[in-house]
């Protein structure tokens, strides 16, 4: 089994799309709830679709979120808005790692039958 196979490439594309969506939601959200929910849902899916290589996808998603945020978006004018976006950004990164582990655990538990 190759490490970089067709399935992994498709999953990388999925991570690219969800990361772009997550950066958009972080910029548009009025609270932390929606970015956190999206981060958890996407990360659980990452762990579920790739239970053994999901850690790489979680690292990739975190890197894409941070780089996408700092490269493609502008700094907000308001200090409160900037704090909200930073809290959503860094919290989403942490949740990505935790939730991808949960997704992988669920997939492995379902396959133990």
C-alpha positions in Angstrom: 0.0 0.0 0.0 1.5 3.3 -1.1 1.5 6.3 1.1 0.5 8.7 -1.6 -2.2 6.9 -3.5 -5.3 8.1 -5.4 -7.5 8.1 -2.3 -5.0 10.2 -0.4 -4.8 12.8 -3.2 -8.6 13.0 -3.3 -8.6 13.5 0.5 -6.0 16.3 0.2 -8.3 18.1 -2.3 -11.2 17.7 0.2 -8.9 19.2 3.0 -8.0 22.1 0.6 -11.7 22.9 0.1 -12.7 22.6 3.7 -9.7 24.7 4.8 -10.7 27.5 2.4 -14.3 27.3 3.6 -13.1 27.4 7.2 -11.0 30.6 6.5 -14.0 32.2 4.9 -16.2 31.3 7.9 -13.6 32.6 10.4 -13.6 36.0 8.5 -17.4 36.2 8.3 -18.6 34.7 11.6 -19.9 36.9 14.4 -18.9 34.4 17.2 -16.6 31.4 17.6 -19.4 28.8 17.4 -19.7 28.4 13.6 -15.9 28.2 12.9 -15.5 25.7 15.8 -18.4 23.6 14.6 -17.0 23.5 11.0 -13.5 22.7 12.2 -14.8 19.8 14.3 -17.0 18.4 11.6 -14.3 18.6 8.9 -11.7 17.1 11.2 -13.9 14.2 12.3 -14.4 13.5 8.6 -10.7 13.7 8.0 -10.1 11.1 10.8 -13.0 8.9 9.5 -11.9 8.8 5.9 -8.2 8.3 6.7 -7.9 6.6 10.1 -4.2 5.8 9.7 -3.0 8.8 7.7 -5.4 11.4 9.1 -2.7 13.0 11.2 -1.0 14.2 8.0 -4.3 15.6 6.7 -4.9 17.3 10.1 -1.4 18.9 9.9 -2.1 20.0 6.3 -5.5 21.5 7.2 -4.0 23.4 10.1 -1.2 24.7 7.9 -3.7 25.7 5.2 -5.9 27.5 7.6 -3.1 29.6 9.0 -1.4 30.3 5.7 -4.7 31.0 4.0 -5.8 33.4 6.8 -2.5 35.4 6.9 -1.8 35.4 3.1 -5.3 35.9 1.6 -7.1 38.0 4.2 -6.6 41.4 5.6 -6.3 42.4 9.3 -9.6 43.7 10.7 -9.8 47.4 11.7 -11.4 46.6 15.1 -9.3 45.2 17.9 -12.3 43.2 19.1 -12.8 41.7 15.7 -9.2 40.8 15.4 -9.3 39.0 18.8 -12.4 37.1 17.7 -10.8 36.0 14.4 -7.5 35.0 16.2 -9.4 33.0 18.8 -11.4 31.3 16.1 -8.3 30.6 14.0 -6.1 29.1 16.7 -9.0 27.3 18.4 -9.9 25.7 15.0 -6.4 24.5 14.6 -6.4 22.8 18.0 -9.9 21.3 17.4 -8.7 19.9 14.1 -6.1 17.7 15.8 -8.4 16.6 18.5 -11.4 15.9 16.3 -9.4 14.0 13.7 -8.2 11.7 16.4 -11.8 11.2 17.4 -12.9 10.4 13.8 -10.1 7.9 13.4 -11.0 6.3 16.7 -14.6 6.0 15.6 -13.7 4.5 12.3 -11.4 1.9 13.9 -14.1 1.1 16.5 -16.6 0.5 13.7 -14.2 -1.8 11.8 -13.5 -4.0 14.8 -16.7 -6.0 14.3 
